[in-house]
Amino acid sequence: MAKTFTIHMTGGTVEVPATILGIRQALPEELREQFTAEAESAGADELRMLLASWAMRIPTEHDDEEEALVARLKAGDFSDVVFADDIVDEYRSAG
C-alpha cells in the first residue's frame, strides 16, 4: 500500500504521495531538483515536515477551486466566509 498524506481542500480531500520518491515524481519537473536537494540535506527530525510542505505543492484536481477562492478573498469578497468571532459555540462552555 502506498504511503500518502491527506490534504483537505475547498473542493474536498486529496491523497498525495508521502514518500521522497512519490513526491519527487508527482512534482512539476521544474521543482524536482530543489526538492531532491532539500530532502537529501534534511535532518531526520526535519524530514516529516519537509515532505508535508513539498507534498502540498503537488498539483491536484482542486487547485483551480482553491485559486479562485484565494483570488475572491484577495479582491475583498468575503461572502460565505464565517469568522470565528461570529460562531456561537456556547455548547462548548463548561459553565
C-alpha positions in Angstrom: 0.0 0.0 0.0 1.4 3.4 -1.0 2.0 5.9 1.8 0.0 9.1 1.4 -0.8 12.4 3.0 -4.5 13.5 3.0 -4.9 17.2 2.2 -8.3 18.9 2.9 -9.1 21.5 0.2 -12.1 23.6 -0.7 -13.2 21.0 -3.3 -12.7 18.0 -1.0 -9.9 15.8 0.2 -7.0 14.7 -1.9 -4.4 11.9 -1.3 -0.9 12.8 -2.3 2.3 10.8 -2.0 4.1 10.7 1.3 7.5 9.3 0.3 10.5 11.0 -1.2 10.2 9.1 -4.4 6.5 9.6 -4.7 6.6 13.3 -4.1 9.6 13.8 -6.5 7.7 12.0 -9.3 4.4 14.0 -8.6 6.0 17.4 -8.5 6.3 19.6 -11.6 9.6 18.9 -13.3 10.9 22.4 -12.5 10.7 21.8 -8.8 12.2 18.3 -8.6 15.8 19.3 -8.3 15.2 21.7 -5.5 13.1 19.1 -3.7 15.8 16.5 -4.0 18.4 18.8 -2.7 16.3 19.8 0.3 15.3 16.2 1.0 18.9 14.9 0.8 20.2 17.5 3.2 17.3 17.5 5.8 17.9 16.1 9.2 15.9 13.1 10.4 13.9 15.4 12.7 13.0 17.7 9.8 12.0 15.1 7.2 8.3 14.7 8.0 7.6 18.5 7.9 9.7 18.9 4.7 7.8 16.1 3.0 4.5 17.5 4.1 5.4 21.0 2.9 6.5 19.7 -0.5 3.5 17.4 -0.9 1.3 20.5 -0.7 3.0 21.8 -3.9 1.8 18.8 -5.9 -0.8 19.8 -8.4 -4.3 18.4 -7.6 -7.7 18.4 -9.2 -8.9 21.0 -6.7 -6.2 23.6 -7.4 -8.5 25.7 -9.7 -11.2 26.0 -7.0 -8.5 26.9 -4.4 -7.0 29.6 -6.6 -10.5 31.0 -7.4 -11.3 31.2 -3.6 -8.0 32.9 -2.9 -8.5 35.4 -5.7 -12.0 36.2 -4.5 -10.8 36.8 -0.9 -7.9 39.0 -2.1 -10.4 41.0 -4.1 -12.3 41.7 -0.9 -15.2 39.3 -1.5 -15.9 37.7 1.9 -19.3 36.3 1.1 -19.9 32.9 2.6 -17.0 33.4 5.0 -17.7 32.6 8.6 -15.5 34.5 11.1 -14.5 32.8 14.3 -15.9 35.7 16.4 -19.4 35.1 14.8 -19.6 31.4 15.7 -21.9 30.6 18.6 -20.2 27.9 20.5 -21.9 28.1 23.9 -22.3 24.3 23.8 -18.6 24.1 24.4 -18.9 26.0 27.7 -18.4 24.0 30.9 -20.4 26.6 32.8 
